[in-house]
Amino acid sequence: RVVTDATPVMIWMSGTDKLCYYFNKSWLDFVGRALEQEMGNGWAENVHPDDFDRCLQIYVSSFDARQPFEMEYRLRHHTGEYRWILDHGVPRHGPDGTFEGYVGGCLDIHDQKEASQARSRLAAIVESSDEAIISKDLNGLVTSWNRQAERLFGYTEQEMIGRSILTIIPPELHRDEDMILSKIRNGEKIDHFETVRVAKSGERIEVSISISPVRDENGR
């Protein structure tokens, strides 16, 4: 109990009757409720209604099969917000091998899941855009290449990922890329820069490009 109350992982335990009888301090702090309120099936009151049936089915079927399980669901935080958690449960056995129930550990993955969903939405927007959208690292190597870029320049995504952006820049304009990378490294944007790019076929295409820096969570 001392060890589990000291860990940030939300821990629960259930008996052979499938009912939970223990929740550690991290769980109780998360939901803002007393142990007595969570015991038995009380904990399920905090599960999002849209997730409840799925969670129950996974828990009961895994319990009956004595198999580990892992599931994601939304649990009501003490602030009233539903947050996504990752719950991993495993069967417990006594020294003689007797089945004694389950023990589980939960992690708050809400921020990571929200970020992942945002990235998925952004990826869908990028892929469906009528504009060629390309990303590159600070060395000018292509890291993403959407479908409109494929149509405009003739190179597939597989052909361009990892290649230099100079592939589509005319030789006499290579110095422009040095200017672009210098501005991006300084965190500056470039708006509607009119220039020329070269397609795989050799065709020269007049384009207007806008470039913005991408920053990590620390603002770099």
C-alpha positions in Angstrom: 0.0 0.0 0.0 2.8 2.4 0.8 4.5 1.7 -2.5 1.4 2.0 -4.6 0.4 5.3 -2.9 3.8 6.7 -3.7 3.5 6.0 -7.4 1.9 8.4 -10.0 0.4 5.4 -11.7 -3.3 4.9 -10.9 -3.6 1.4 -9.4 -6.7 -0.7 -8.7 -7.2 -4.3 -7.5 -10.2 -6.6 -7.8 -11.1 -10.0 -6.2 -12.4 -13.2 -7.8 -15.9 -11.7 -7.8 -14.7 -9.1 -10.4 -15.5 -6.3 -7.9 -12.8 -3.7 -7.1 -11.7 -3.3 -3.5 -8.6 -1.2 -3.7 -7.6 2.1 -5.4 -4.4 3.9 -4.6 -3.9 7.5 -3.8 -3.2 8.5 -7.4 -6.6 7.1 -8.5 -8.5 8.7 -5.7 -6.8 12.1 -6.3 -7.6 11.9 -10.0 -11.3 11.3 -9.5 -11.6 13.3 -6.3 -13.5 10.6 -4.4 -13.1 8.4 -1.4 -12.1 4.8 -1.5 -15.5 3.8 -0.2 -17.2 5.5 -3.2 -15.0 3.6 -5.7 -15.2 0.2 -4.2 -17.3 -2.5 -5.9 -18.6 -1.0 -9.1 -18.6 2.6 -7.8 -15.5 3.4 -9.9 -17.6 2.8 -13.1 -19.7 5.9 -12.3 -16.8 8.0 -13.6 -16.4 6.2 -16.9 -17.7 8.1 -19.9 -21.2 6.7 -20.9 -20.0 6.2 -24.5 -17.1 4.0 -23.3 -18.8 2.1 -20.5 -20.2 -0.9 -22.4 -16.9 -1.5 -24.3 -14.9 -1.3 -21.1 -17.2 -3.7 -19.3 -17.1 -6.2 -22.2 -13.2 -6.1 -22.3 -13.0 -6.4 -18.6 -15.4 -9.3 -18.1 -14.2 -11.3 -21.1 -10.6 -10.9 -20.1 -11.4 -11.8 -16.5 -13.3 -15.0 -17.5 -10.4 -16.0 -19.7 -7.8 -15.0 -17.1 -6.0 -13.0 -19.7 -4.2 -9.6 -19.5 -6.0 -6.7 -21.1 -5.3 -3.2 -22.2 -7.9 -0.5 -23.0 -8.3 3.2 -23.4 -11.3 5.0 -22.0 -12.4 8.4 -20.7 -12.6 8.8 -16.9 -14.1 11.8 -15.2 -11.4 13.9 -13.5 -12.1 15.7 -10.3 -12.5 18.9 -12.3 -15.4 17.4 -14.1 -13.4 16.9 -17.4 -13.4 13.5 -19.0 -9.8 12.5 -19.6 -8.4 9.6 -21.7 -6.6 7.0 -19.6 -4.8 3.8 -20.6 -5.7 0.9 -18.3 -3.6 -2.3 -18.2 -4.9 -5.2 -16.1 -3.3 -8.6 -15.3 -4.5 -11.6 -13.3 -3.1 -12.1 -9.8 -2.2 -15.5 -8.4 -1.2 -16.7 -4.9 2.0 -18.6 -4.1 0.2 -21.8 -4.7 -1.1 -20.6 -8.1 -4.6 -19.9 -6.9 -6.3 -17.2 -8.9 -7.0 -14.1 -6.6 -8.3 -11.5 -9.0 -6.8 -8.7 -11.0 -4.5 -5.8 -10.5 -4.3 -2.9 -12.9 -2.4 0.3 -13.6 -3.7 3.4 -15.4 -1.9 6.3 -17.0 -3.4 9.6 -18.0 -2.8 9.8 -21.8 -5.3 12.6 -22.5 -2.8 15.2 -23.7 -0.9 12.7 -25.9 -4.2 11.4 -27.4 -5.5 14.9 -28.1 -2.2 15.8 -29.8 -2.4 12.6 -31.8 -5.9 13.3 -32.9 -4.9 16.9 -33.8 -2.1 15.6 -35.9 -4.4 13.2 -37.6 -6.9 16.0 -38.4 -4.0 18.1 -39.7 -2.8 15.3 -41.9 -6.2 14.8 -43.4 -6.4 18.5 -44.1 -3.0 18.5 -45.7 -3.7 15.5 -47.9 -7.0 16.9 -49.1 -5.6 20.4 -49.8 -5.6 21.9 -53.3 -2.2 23.4 -52.5 1.1 21.6 -52.7 2.2 21.3 -49.0 5.7 20.2 -48.3 7.7 20.1 -45.0 11.5 19.9 -44.7 14.1 19.9 -42.0 16.6 22.7 -41.4 19.0 21.0 -43.8 16.4 21.3 -46.6 15.6 17.6 -46.6 12.0 16.8 -47.4 10.0 15.2 -44.6 6.5 15.3 -46.0 5.0 15.6 -49.5 1.3 15.7 -50.0 -0.8 14.5 -52.9 -1.1 17.9 -54.6 2.7 18.1 -54.5 2.8 14.8 -56.3 0.4 16.1 -58.9 2.2 19.4 -59.4 5.8 18.2 -59.5 5.4 14.7 -60.7 7.5 13.1 -57.9 5.8 10.6 -55.6 6.0 10.9 -51.8 8.4 7.9 -51.7 10.7 9.5 -54.3 10.9 12.8 -52.3 11.0 11.9 -48.6 14.6 12.3 -47.5 15.7 14.1 -50.7 16.9 17.7 -50.8 14.3 20.3 -51.7 16.9 21.5 -54.3 15.5 18.6 -56.4 12.7 20.9 -57.5 14.7 24.2 -57.5 16.4 25.4 -60.7 20.2 25.4 -60.3 20.4 29.2 -60.8 18.0 29.7 -57.8 19.8 27.4 -55.3 21.0 30.4 -53.4 17.4 31.3 -52.7 17.2 28.2 -50.6 20.0 29.4 -48.4 18.1 32.6 -47.8 14.9 30.7 -47.0 16.6 28.3 -44.6 18.3 31.2 -42.9 15.0 33.0 -42.3 13.3 29.8 -41.0 16.2 29.1 -38.6 15.6 32.6 -37.2 11.9 31.8 -36.7 10.8 34.1 -39.6 7.9 33.5 -42.0 8.0 33.9 -45.8 4.8 35.0 -47.4 3.9 34.7 -51.1 7.4 34.5 -52.4 7.1 34.3 -56.2 9.7 32.1 -57.8 10.1 29.1 -60.2 10.2 25.4 -59.4 11.1 22.4 -61.7 8.8 19.4 -62.2 10.2 15.8 -62.7 9.4 16.3 -66.4 11.7 19.3 -66.6 8.8 21.7 -66.9 9.4 25.0 -65.1 6.5 26.1 -63.0 5.9 29.6 -61.7 4.8 29.4 -58.1 4.0 31.6 -55.1 5.3 29.9 -51.9 4.6 30.7 -48.2 6.8 29.1 -45.6 6.4 29.0 -41.8 8.7 27.5 -39.1 7.5 24.4 -37.2 8.3 24.5 -33.5 8.5 21.8 -30.8 6.8 21.9 -27.4 9.7 24.1 -26.1 9.3 26.7 -28.8 12.5 25.6 -30.7 
